[in-house]
Amino acid sequence: MKLIHPGDPRGGPQRSVFFVSESTGITAATLGHSLLSQFEQAEAFRTIYMPYINNMEKAGNLAARIDGLMVKGEMRPIIFATMPKTDIRECLKATACLYLELFDTFIGPLSKELGVGPSGKSGLSHGIVNGDSYEHRMSIINFAMANDDGARLDKFSQADVILIGVSRSGKTPTCLYMAMHFELRAANYPLTEEDFEKGHLPQALLDNRDKLVALTIDPFRLHHIREERRRGSGYASLPRCRSEVQQAEQLFRKLGLKPMDTTRQSIEEISSRVVRSL
């Protein structure tokens, strides 16, 4: 599957995919992307995010936009929605689209089991329901941000997990994902030339040996990622990428760490593997 952003000119008819919600749209986008990822041979999609569709005026404008795509010769649009308001649902369902209400799959069985119907209130999926829980989650996310790239070695003893690997091997986004979705205090440390020359890690890492998770990556993939960040630099050169990955893996073997290969894995997959390893 290849996702195309709006306005990206490509040949042939496109199929637009809308992620629609009366709130932030995070749930619709997350579930929608997960479902689309199961279709590897699907045609190119143009993804469009439409949060805060919370009144009939906005719904009517979106409906007109959707119908207009068919007039332009595009393929039938798909809508992934989390919409508690039935009038807005019906407005969007009446368009020339495949409308998928993601909550419908779960609300019915849950209502039957719990013996009560859903409240139908807006914004509950991302509202602050429990203040203490919210503060706890924020503190964990702040920990991941404050302990990024080895910024606070003195705080590593408070971490649940510490990722180590060369620069741009996926440490930072994985730490943030684990903080947000698994509520883990995650820190990370980038291996540098100084570490390779010394042949060992800083004492703060060795003192927390049981928390270390090593990440590695294919040098060609690393070269491509670094080129996006610093094109034409020595930092991004393929020889340097090869050298760093090789030295990192030698250091991992010395420490008895089996590295996880992040080359072809998403942040979600890497995070799940790290959690399982813990």
N, C-alpha and C positions, 0 to 999 in steps of 0.2 A: 504494500500500500504506500502511496506517495501523497503526502499532504501538500496542497498548494494554497498559498495565501491569496486573498482577494487581489485582483488586479494583475496577477502574474499571467502574461500572455502565453497560451499554449494552443497547439492545434487540436482540432476535434472538439466534440461537445463535452462540456464539463458537467459534473454533478456537484451542486452546492450542498454542504452539510451545515445546518444551523444548530447551535447550542443555545437554547432559550430558557430563561428562568425569570421569575419575579424578583429574584435576589441576585447574588453574585454570579451564579451560573457555574460555580466550581464543581458541584455535584454532577450537573448535566454534562459538562465537558469531560470530567474524569471517567464517568461510566460510558459516555458515548465513544470516546477514544479507545477505551478498553474493548468495546464491542467491535468497532471498525478494525482494530488490529488483528482480529481473527480472520480477516478476508485478505489474504496476501495477493490474490489475483484481481482485486477490485480495481476499477478504473480510478483515475486521479480525482481526488476530492478537493474542493475549495472550501476551507473551513471558515465559518463566520460566527463570531460570538455576539450574542444579543442578551446581555444581562438587564435586569430591572425593567422587564416588560410587565408592568404592574397596573396598567389601566387599559381601557378599551381603545383609547386614542392611539397609544403605542402599538397595541395589538393590531389595530386596523392598518396602520402604516406598514407594519411588518408583513401583514397578509398581502397587501398590495405589492410589496417588493417581491415576495415569493412568487405570486402569480405572474409578475413581470418577467421572471427568469424563463418561464415556459414560453412566453411570447417571443423571447430572444432566441429560442431554439435550444436552450439547455435541457439536460435530462431532468427527470423528476427530482426535486429537492427532497432531502431528508431532514426532519426536525427531531432532535433529542431534547426533550423538555422535562423540567420539574416545575409543574404549574398547578398550584392548589386551587386557583380560581377557575371555576367551571365555565364562566362566560368567555374568558380569554382562551381556554382550551378549545371550545367549540368554534371560536372565530378562526383559530389557526388550523384546526382540523378541516375546515371547509375549503381550504386552499388546495391547490394542485400539488400536494406533497404527501410523503409518507410521514405521518405524525406518530412518534413513539413517546408516550408518557411514561417515564422511567419509574415513577412512584407507583403506578397502577399494579405492577407485578407484585409488589410487596405489601401495599396498604391493605388490600382485601384480606389476605391470609392473616395479617397481624390483627386487624380489627376483629376477625372471627375468633382468634385465639384469646385476645384480651377482653373481648366482650364489650368494647366501646368503639365508636367511630373516630376518625381523625378530626382534629380541631379545625383544619382548613385555614389556619392563620398563616400569614406570610412571614418569611424570614426565619422560621424556627430552625432550619437545618444548619444555619450559621450564626444563630444568636448566642448570646452569653446566657446559658441556662444555669450553670453552676459557677459562681464567682471564684470559689477556691480552686476548682478544676482549671478554670481559665488562667488564673494567675500561675498555677503550677506549670501549665503548658508554655506560657510566655517565658517563665524562668528557664525552662529547658531549651527553648529556641534561642534565648539570649546567651545561654552557655555555649551553644554550638557556634554562634557568631563571634563570641569573645575569644573562643579557643580555636579559631581557624588559623591554618598555616603555622602552627606552633607558637602562636602569639603569647600564650601564658603557660609555659612549662610547669610553673609552680601550682597550677590548678589541675594538672592531669590526674592527680590522685583522686579527684572528685568525679572523673569521667566513668561512664559505663563501658565505653568502647573508644579506642584510639586507632584511627586509620593512618597508615603510613604508606608512602609511595612517591614516585617522582611527580613533579609539577604537571598538572593537567591530566592526571590519571583518574579523576572522578571523585576525589576525596571530599571537597567542599559540598557539592550538591547532595552527595550521599549522606553526609552528616546532617545537613538541614532536613532532608527527607526523613531520616530516622528520628530526628527530634520532633518533627511535626506529626508523624504517623505512628511511631512506636514509643514516643515519649522517653527516648534514651538520651542521656547526656553524652553527646558525641563530640570528640575532639579529633584533630588531625594534625599530622606533621609532614612537611614536604622534605624529601631527601635531597641533599645538596652536594655539591662537589666537596665541601668540607667534610661531610659525613663519609663520603666514599674514600677520601684521603686517609681519614682516621681509621676507617674499617670497623667502626662501631657507632652505636646510637648514643645520644645524650643520656646521662644517668637517670633523668626524670622518666624517660621511656623504659629503660631497663628495670627501673623500680616498679613499673606497671606492666611487666612482660605478659601477664595473663590477659590483659585487655587489648593487646595489639592485634590488628588485622591488617595484613599486607595486601596491597593492590598492585597489579602489574597491567601492562597494556602493550599491544603490538606496536613496535617502533614506527611503522608506516602510518598507523592511525594517530599516534601521538604527534608525528610530524604534521599531519593534516590539521589537527586541532590547534597546534601551536602556530601554524601558518595563518590561521584565522585571527589569531591574537596579535602576533608580531611577524608579519610577512617579511621574508627575506632576511631575518635575523639569525645570528649564530644560535640563539636559544631554540629556534624552530628548525634548524638544519637537521637533515636525516642522520648524518654521522653522529651528531650530538645526541639525538634521540636514541639511536642504537646503543651508544656508549652508556647513557644513563640507565636505560632499562636493563642492560647486561650487568652493570655494577650493582643496581638495586637488587636484582635477583640473586646475585652472589652473596650480598649482605643478608638477604632473607634466608638463604640456605645456611649461612653461618649461624643465624639466630634460631634455626629450626622452625622457621615459619613457611607454610605453604601458601603462596600468594594466590589471590583470586584474580582471574583475567577479566578485565572490564571492557575489552575491545568491542565486543558485539552485544553488550548487555545494557539495558536501560537502567536508569537510576533506581526504579522500582525493583528490578530484578537483583541488582547489586545489594540494595538494602535488605531484601528478603534473605539473600544468601548470608549476609553478615549476621543478621538476627539469628538465623538457624545455627550459625557457627558458635554463637554465644551460648 
